[in-house]
Amino acid sequence: MDFLGRAADAPKPEGLDGEFAAFFAAAARELGIWVHAGSFHETGPEEGRTFNTTLLFRPDGSLAASYRKIHLYDVEIAGRVSYQESRTVAPGAESVVTEVNGVPTGLSICYDLRFPELYRRLAIAGAKILVVPAAFMLHTGRDHWEVLLRARAIENQCFVLAAGQIGDHDPGRTCFGRSMIIDPWGTVLAQAPDAEGIALAELDLSRLATIREELPSLANRRL
């Protein structure tokens, strides 16, 4: 499974002005940097269902954008897996592109990664960077995580910033990790080791422009 699941002791859902948002807004303001806050369970449209929401804060601590995960992980495999994320999470309805220091940035969450049409929509809307916070499970992560991330980077000619949760999490889940930064050619610029850590890379926007000029697949699309 590759989803941001809800443990039995998951925190109570909050609004966009709750403790979760306040913590990261304060961090952005204190450090004077942009902060992308992964995702949290936002108060949903009805009792018993939340939104899986990601937040982006400006250096002054103000909220630049929020995105509610569109694609929900529902699966039934007889005798093996039964999970319906849609029972407790409501889907978002809108794709989101916002500017980070003037650079158009598309937002997504975890299971969204398996749906290329979302990322094409973000690229068409002008995104040059795609952000993917995720909690891919170990058995899907080791085979699919990097392949999917590099594909999204190549086909949309965007930088991809992917933060992967790592380690064991209740109830009985192990996340793959392997956070990485990928350029528009599909080259992995930085990758975290199989432990908690930080991946850093410089994003050369002139290289992005060159790739889009010399291999104009976005410009040549007909659909």
N, C-alpha and C positions, 0 to 999 in steps of 0.2 A: 504494500500500500504506500502511496505517496500523497500525504495530505497533512494538514495541520490539525491533528485530532484533538478532541477534548477529553482530558483525563477526568476521572470521577471528582477530583478536587479542583477542577478548573475554577479560576477566579470569577467572581460575579461580573456579568457584562457591564460595561460602562458606556457613557456617551463620549463624544469627541472632546468634552471638557472635563473628563474624569481624571483619576490619579495617573493612569498610564500616560495619557497625553501630556499631563502637567509635568511628569518626570522628564520626558524627552524634550519638551519645550524648554525646561530649565537648563538641561544639559547643552542644548544648542545655543542658548543665550549666554550661558557661563563661558563656554569655550569659543563662541563666535564662529561656529561652523554650521554647515548644513547637516541635518541629522535625519536619516531614514530609519523609521522605528519598527521594522519588521512587520508584524501584524498582531492584532489582539481581537478579542470578542467584543464587538460593539453592540450596544443595545439594539435589538432587532425590531422588526415590524409587528411582532406578536409575541405573546407569552410562550416561552420555551424555545424560541429560535433567535439566534443572533446573526450579525453580519461578521464575516472574517475580513477585517479592515486594516489597511496599511496607511501610515501617516508619514508625511514629509514636512520637516520644519526648517524655516529660514534661520540664518545666524542670529536674528533678533528674537527668536523664540516663537514667532508667529507661524501659524499653520499655512503652508504653501499649497498642499493638496492632500486629499484622501482618496483611497480606492477600495471598493468592496469586491472581494473575489467573486468572479463570475461563474467559474466552473467548479462544481462540487463533486466530491468523490463518492459515487454510489456504486457498489459492486455486490453481486451475489454469485458465489462459486460454491455449488453444492458440496457440503461436507468439509469445506476449507475456510472460506471467508464470507462473512456477512456484515457489511457496513454500509450504512446509509447516512452520509454526512448531511443530506438535505433534511433529515428528521430534526436536526438541531441547529442548522445553519441555513439562512436564506441567501439566495444568490444575489450578487450585485447586478446592475443593469447597464452600467456605462463604463466604457474604456476611458482612461485618463492619461493625458500627456500634459506635463507642466514643465516650466523652465527652472533649471538649476544653474545659477550663474550665467544665465542667458542661453544655456544649452537645452534643447527640448528633450525631455526624459519621460519615457513610458513606464507606467507602473503595472505590476502583476504580482501574483502570489502563487507559489508552489505548484499545485496541480494544473494551473493555467498553462504551464510550460508545455503540456502535451497537446495544446490546441494552437497550431501555427496561425490560424486566421486572426486570432487576437493580436498577435505581434505584427502581422502584416497591416492590420488596421492602425496600430500605433505608429508604424513606420510611415504609412501614407499620411498620417496626421502630423508628420514632421519629426518624429523621435529620432535622435541620434544615439541615445543611451537607453538600454532596457534594463530594468531592475527586477531581480527575481529572489526575494526572500523565500526560503523553503525548508521543509522538514521531510525530505525524501527518505523513505525507509532503506535499510541497508541492502536488501536483496534487489530492489529496483534501482537504487542509486548506483551501485557498482557497475551495472550494465547500461543504464540509460541517462544518468545525470549529465555527464560531460557531452555525450553524443547529442542530446537534445539542446543543450546550451549552445554548442558550437553551430548546430544547424540554425537555430534562431538568429545567431550573429551573422552567419554567412548569407542566409536567404533575405535578411532585411538590411544587411550592410550597416549594422549598428554595433556599438560596444555593448557588451552584456556584463552586468555586475550581479553576481549570484552569491548570496550569503546562505550557506547550508548549515542547519542545526546539526550538531554531532553528539553522539553518546547515547546512553541508555536513559529512557524516559518511561515513567509509569503511564499506562499499565502495559508492561511487557513490550515496549517499542525500542528499537535501536535505530537511530538516525545516521545516515551515511556521512554527512559533513562535506568535506572537500570543496569549500568555498573557492570561487575562482573569478578572474576577470579575463574577458575574451575580447579580442579586437574584431573589426568588421571583416577581416579575412578568415576568421575562425582560429586564429592563433591564441593559445592560452598565454596571457602576459604574466599572470601571477596565480598561484594556487596555494591554499593553506594545506599544511600537513594534516595527517589524521589525528588531530588533537585540537583543542581550543587554540585559536591564534588569530592573526591578522594577515590579510593579503593586501598589498599595496602595488599600484601601477600608475604610470603617467598615461593619460589618454591624449593621443595626438590627433586632434581633430582635422589637421591638414591631411593626415593619412586617410582618414575616413573620406574626405572630399576626393582624394586621388582615386581611391578604390571605386567610388561611385561614378567617377568620370571615366575611368578606363574599363570598367565592367558594369555598364549601365543597366543592370537587370531591373532595378526599380523603375527606371525611366521607360524601359521597354515592355513592361507588363501590359497586358490587355484586359485583365479581369480585375 
